[in-house]
Amino acid sequence: MKDYWQNYIDGAWVDGGAGRIDVINPGTGEKLAEHALADAADVDRAVQAARRVHMSGALSDLRPVERGRMVQAMGRYLLEHKDEVAEVLTLEQGKPLWEALIEVEGAARYFEYYGNQAETVEGRSIPLGKDYFDFTTYEPFGVSAQIIPWNYPVEMTARSLSAALATGNACVIKTPELTPLSNEWFAHAAEAVGLPKGAVNILCGLGHEAGSALSGHPQVNQIVFTGSVPTGIAIATAAAQNVVPCVLELGGKSAAIVHSDADLDAFENDIRWGIYFNAGQVCSAMSRVIAHDSIHDQLVERMVSVAKSLTVLPGTEQPEFGPTMGAMVSEGQRDRAADMVSAAEGQGARVVTGGRKLNIPGAFLEPTVISGVTPDMTIAQDEVFGPVLSVLKFRDDAEAIEIANGTPYGLVSGVFTRDIDRATSAARQLRAGQVFVNEWYAGGVETPFGGYGKSGYGREKGREALWNYVQTKNVAIRLKG
Ligand code: NAD
């Protein structure tokens, strides 16, 4: 592990105008390395570099299959280096090594998918009678700014970068302050596959400084953001001032409705993945379970047994897939989650298991289940972003839907039942961009993902995401004779 990591601007590794930031290993609480910290001038240099690439046509004039092949090759590069990337990701983020490997493989999959999609972005011809020939084309916006969160730094960058490059945009990536290191491999990948200098710029900087300079830069043409609601509002405001589009993915308070006829054995697996994967720091985490009255008590028992089955320890000590959980990203995020659990107890909920910090160095929180939660409680409304599952009760289908829809968010939702009519009816009524039936996280890179309500707007993943990065041009030709 090197001591000092730099920013990557216009094909060169550079220091930051704002100095350096310490990167902490949340698995030990110790300093891991320093990273260059960009200021507004660095951001400007990166945007200008990306703009030069765009104006030169070096990316946008290529035949799409050529861009697609480069994008696919970036994915292969990540796979070839997955052990190195995963190790650094675990050290900076806290997740188990086996989860970090899944994340790097998931990142590579985005490059495979969007590399394949590059040559599918086709226009159409619109009939205007015999005197005209009219057609549409899709052109890249130009400079795509991507502001990345710390929970999945590798996968989130891959998600936007792959689609943006496949459609011919040059990119400036602002990595998260807490987990900037693992993004370095995207720069190596861009070089390895022969992308022009300046096509991919990667810099770490503080949100209110570099992040704000990037989202407000007048030569940024499109913005992608994943993170919290208040930051999303600041970014959307900056985008509006420059009249550029943005995609916002702002988290959620997603609920699984579990009916009395659900397969409860299978649901234990959904508990394990839905709320304890990445220590619950997942925007689409299953942070609420709405259980039918008749199965509520046995379901809570099952949740407790899943939570207790997990061994919590530093991610580096978890190379193999298994019933384990790592540290949260920082002591600050861990304390915030622990405080929310205590506040829920204060409002009358019952902490059935977990809720305490581990008495070892590092940002560890026990896997937690809270029952007796009612829809009005803060814990039922606000995103914890930690390994904390809230359980609510319902008596009939209408009440279940009302509770599920009763937050300002709407990212994903789930319904667990053997009755297909009940499931499809719920899917129609749930206000969420994605509904899982009988398996939390069903789907993949191919399935569009994004929010209703305060969970944001625009869609990532799937073919839908391609349209974030292109604008339509219509060409109407008057024919003679
Ligand atoms: P955040 O939204 O403040 O940070 C996310 C990214 O935005 C970081 O790269 C940050 O540097 C940048 N940023 C911050 N302020 C900015 C600004 N004014 N302009 C431009 N960029 C800016 O999130 P956080 O403070 O790291 O975490 C707080 C909470 O956000 C979490 O507890 C969680 O609830 C939520 N969160 C959600 C997701 C998600 O995937 N939806 C990811 C991370 C955090």
Boltz pocket constraint, residues with backbone or C-beta under 6 A from the ligand:
constraints:
  - pocket:
      binder: B
      contacts: [[A, 147], [A, 148], [A, 149], [A, 150], [A, 151], [A, 174], [A, 175], [A, 176], [A, 177], [A, 205], [A, 206], [A, 207], [A, 208], [A, 210], [A, 211], [A, 212], [A, 213], [A, 215], [A, 226], [A, 227], [A, 228], [A, 229], [A, 231], [A, 232], [A, 234], [A, 235], [A, 249], [A, 250], [A, 251], [A, 252], [A, 282], [A, 283], [A, 333], [A, 383], [A, 384], [A, 385]]
      max_distance: 6.0
